[in-house]
Amino acid sequence: MNIKRILLPGALALGLALGFFGCAKGQKVEAPKQEQVNKNLVPSKVEVKGQNFSLDLSDLQVAMTVDAASKEIVETPSLRGNIKITNTSKDILDIQAVTLEYLDTAGNPISFKSGEKIAKASLFLKTIKPGELTEGSLDVTIPRAAVKENALGKVEVNVVYVPSLLKREVVTFPEKLG
């Protein structure tokens, strides 16, 4: 009788444990095959003054997706950051876009290879008055070769804009009409 009292609860507990843990069937959890890597550009902030505007780029990072095992870049990397354009002219500026060109250490353009996504321009479409500024984010692609081989020597930033000479004129007729 005492043996039944000891064995029955023990067998019941053992059966429940086997039921819960026995269903796992040795499933393995795999590590992710790709990982997101962000690298800060040095310097991470750049200020440039042009004839009609000043341009500030900040928080510049290269974001890339790499294979976890081989560390090879699997997608076209992106260059991301913040951009601020200040109108230093006396005219209204109609900002259209910001484009980027990537140059190696010798000053030669670094081109995108076949199959890479090419997005070298960020649309802006802002009109700013004299003394005003506009802010936005920069999200463009950068060639794998520039990142992979540390070949990036310089980035040329081009601001595409139209200076608007919008001046109002008033005409007064000295004579009475009618």
C-alpha positions as CSV (number, residue, x, y, z in Angstrom):
1,M,0.0,0.0,0.0
2,N,2.8,2.4,0.8
3,I,4.5,1.5,-2.4
4,K,1.4,2.5,-4.4
5,R,1.3,5.9,-2.6
6,I,4.9,6.6,-3.6
7,L,5.0,5.1,-7.1
8,L,1.7,6.6,-8.3
9,P,2.5,10.3,-7.8
10,G,6.0,9.7,-8.9
11,A,4.9,8.0,-12.1
12,L,2.3,10.7,-12.7
13,A,5.0,13.4,-12.3
14,L,7.4,11.5,-14.6
15,G,4.7,11.1,-17.2
16,L,3.9,14.8,-17.2
17,A,7.6,15.7,-17.4
18,L,8.1,13.4,-20.4
19,G,4.9,14.8,-22.0
20,F,6.2,18.4,-21.7
21,F,9.8,17.9,-22.5
22,G,9.5,14.9,-24.8
23,C,7.7,17.0,-27.5
24,A,10.7,19.2,-28.1
25,K,12.3,16.6,-30.5
26,G,15.7,18.3,-30.4
27,Q,14.8,21.4,-32.4
28,K,17.8,23.6,-32.8
29,V,17.6,27.4,-32.8
30,E,19.6,28.7,-35.7
31,A,21.5,32.0,-35.5
32,P,20.5,34.7,-38.0
33,K,22.2,34.3,-41.4
34,Q,22.4,38.1,-42.0
35,E,23.0,41.0,-39.6
36,Q,22.7,44.7,-39.9
37,V,26.0,46.6,-39.4
38,N,26.3,50.4,-39.0
39,K,29.5,52.3,-39.2
40,N,29.9,55.9,-38.4
41,L,31.7,58.1,-40.9
42,V,34.6,60.1,-39.7
43,P,34.0,63.0,-39.4
44,S,30.3,62.4,-38.6
45,K,29.5,66.1,-39.1
46,V,30.5,68.3,-42.1
47,E,29.8,72.0,-42.7
48,V,30.1,73.5,-46.2
49,K,29.5,77.1,-47.3
50,G,28.4,77.8,-50.9
51,Q,27.7,81.0,-52.7
52,N,24.0,81.0,-51.9
53,F,23.7,78.5,-49.0
54,S,25.4,76.7,-46.2
55,L,25.0,72.9,-45.9
56,D,25.4,70.9,-42.7
57,L,25.6,67.1,-42.8
58,S,25.5,65.3,-39.4
59,D,25.1,61.8,-37.9
60,L,26.5,60.2,-41.1
61,Q,26.4,56.4,-41.0
62,V,26.9,53.6,-43.5
63,A,24.3,50.9,-42.9
64,M,24.9,47.5,-44.5
65,T,23.5,44.0,-44.4
66,V,26.2,41.4,-44.1
67,D,26.3,37.6,-44.1
68,A,26.9,36.5,-40.5
69,A,29.4,33.7,-41.5
70,S,31.4,35.2,-44.3
71,K,31.0,38.9,-43.3
72,E,30.4,39.7,-47.1
73,I,28.0,42.6,-47.9
74,V,24.8,41.1,-49.3
75,E,22.9,44.2,-50.2
76,T,23.8,47.7,-51.5
77,P,24.9,49.7,-48.4
78,S,23.1,53.0,-47.5
79,L,24.5,56.3,-46.4
80,R,22.2,57.9,-43.9
81,G,22.3,61.1,-41.9
82,N,20.7,64.5,-41.3
83,I,21.0,67.4,-43.6
84,K,20.4,71.1,-42.9
85,I,20.4,73.8,-45.7
86,T,20.5,77.5,-44.8
87,N,19.8,80.2,-47.4
88,T,22.5,82.8,-47.1
89,S,21.6,84.7,-50.3
90,K,19.2,87.6,-50.8
91,D,16.9,85.6,-53.0
92,I,14.5,82.8,-52.5
93,L,16.0,79.4,-53.2
94,D,14.0,76.5,-54.6
95,I,15.8,73.4,-53.5
96,Q,15.1,70.4,-55.8
97,A,17.4,67.6,-54.6
98,V,20.7,66.6,-53.0
99,T,22.9,64.2,-55.0
100,L,26.1,62.5,-54.0
101,E,29.2,61.3,-55.9
102,Y,31.7,59.0,-54.4
103,L,35.4,59.4,-55.2
104,D,38.4,57.2,-54.3
105,T,41.6,58.5,-52.7
106,A,43.0,59.4,-56.1
107,G,39.8,61.5,-56.9
108,N,38.3,59.0,-59.4
109,P,34.6,58.2,-59.3
110,I,33.7,54.9,-57.6
111,S,30.9,53.3,-59.7
112,F,28.1,51.0,-58.7
113,K,28.6,47.4,-60.0
114,S,25.9,45.5,-61.9
115,G,23.1,44.4,-59.6
116,E,23.6,47.1,-57.1
117,K,20.7,49.4,-56.2
118,I,21.5,53.0,-57.3
119,A,19.9,55.8,-55.3
120,K,22.3,58.7,-55.3
121,A,19.8,61.5,-54.9
122,S,17.4,62.6,-52.2
123,L,14.5,64.7,-53.3
124,F,14.0,67.8,-51.3
125,L,11.5,70.1,-53.0
126,K,11.6,73.0,-50.5
127,T,11.5,76.7,-51.1
128,I,13.4,78.7,-48.5
129,K,13.5,82.4,-48.0
130,P,16.7,84.4,-47.3
131,G,18.0,83.6,-43.8
132,E,15.7,80.6,-43.4
133,L,16.8,76.9,-43.2
134,T,15.3,73.6,-44.0
135,E,16.2,70.3,-42.4
136,G,15.7,66.7,-43.5
137,S,17.2,63.3,-43.6
138,L,19.6,61.8,-46.1
139,D,19.1,58.2,-47.3
140,V,21.1,57.2,-50.4
141,T,23.0,54.2,-51.5
142,I,26.8,53.9,-51.6
143,P,28.7,51.4,-53.8
144,R,29.9,48.2,-52.1
145,A,33.4,48.8,-53.4
146,A,33.6,52.1,-51.5
147,V,32.8,50.4,-48.2
148,K,34.3,46.9,-48.8
149,E,37.8,48.0,-49.9
150,N,37.9,51.2,-47.8
151,A,38.5,53.0,-51.1
152,L,36.3,56.0,-50.2
153,G,38.4,59.1,-50.3
154,K,35.8,61.9,-50.7
155,V,32.1,62.4,-51.1
156,E,30.9,65.2,-53.3
157,V,27.6,66.7,-52.3
158,N,25.6,68.6,-54.9
159,V,22.6,70.7,-54.1
160,V,20.3,71.1,-57.0
161,Y,18.5,74.4,-56.7
162,V,16.9,77.2,-58.6
163,P,17.5,80.8,-57.4
164,S,14.2,82.6,-57.7
165,L,14.3,86.3,-58.2
166,L,10.7,86.9,-57.2
167,K,10.4,90.6,-56.8
168,R,7.1,92.4,-56.7
169,E,6.5,95.5,-58.6
170,V,3.6,98.0,-58.3
171,V,2.3,100.0,-61.2
172,T,0.4,103.2,-60.5
173,F,-1.5,104.9,-63.3
174,P,-1.4,108.7,-62.9
175,E,-4.5,109.2,-65.0
176,K,-8.0,108.4,-64.1
177,L,-9.3,105.3,-66.0
178,G,-12.8,104.9,-67.2
